[in-house]
Amino acid sequence: MTHVDIGGLKLGLRTWGEGEVPVVFIHGNLASKDWIELAAPLFPAELKTIGIDWRGCGDSDKPPADPDYANYSMAQHAADMLAALDGLTFDGMTVMSGGFGLCGIPQIVIEAQRLGTSRERGRADGLVGLLGVLRLGLVEAGLFGDVV
């Protein structure tokens, strides 16, 4: 599979490995899923590594921007990513990211909680746990002090 269809919009998708443990990588701003290409073959054999492109990046569709850019908002990116994750049909997965992708995770949590189904709430709980780990790492590194 090279794309995941999310209601008429196709997001670029690539997988590496045949393992049973899915790990999804969400790339940073103006990048693509291909940034993980050099590292993915070196991951443990138990992993199935999946890279997904944001809308407008890499091999994803690039719809023209609305006048107010609402179709490229963080909320829209979050809704896209939730739809893509649903399309993967795994019972559970680990989501990893950096840069803009990492900034998108809080919005993905908000969108999942807003949607309110048990699947989205369960996914949001997992992402909240990830955010807690990230928060601790950022505070310990002295990057945000007490404001996080």
QUIQUIZI-V642708 format. One record per pair of residues at least 24 apart in sequence whose C-alpha atoms are under 6 Angstrom apart, sorted by the first residue. I is the first residue (numbers start at 0). J is the second residue. Records with the same first field share a line. If there is no record, write none. Layout:
I = J ; J
This chain:
5 = 82
9 = 59 ; 60
10 = 52 ; 59
11 = 51 ; 52 ; 58 ; 59
12 = 50 ; 51
13 = 49 ; 50
14 = 48 ; 49
15 = 48
16 = 47
17 = 47
18 = 44 ; 45 ; 46 ; 47
19 = 45
20 = 45 ; 46 ; 47
21 = 46 ; 47 ; 48 ; 92
22 = 48 ; 92 ; 93 ; 94
23 = 49 ; 50 ; 94
24 = 50 ; 94 ; 95 ; 96
25 = 51 ; 96 ; 100
26 = 96 ; 100
27 = 97 ; 98 ; 99 ; 100
28 = 99
31 = 56 ; 57
77 = 106 ; 107
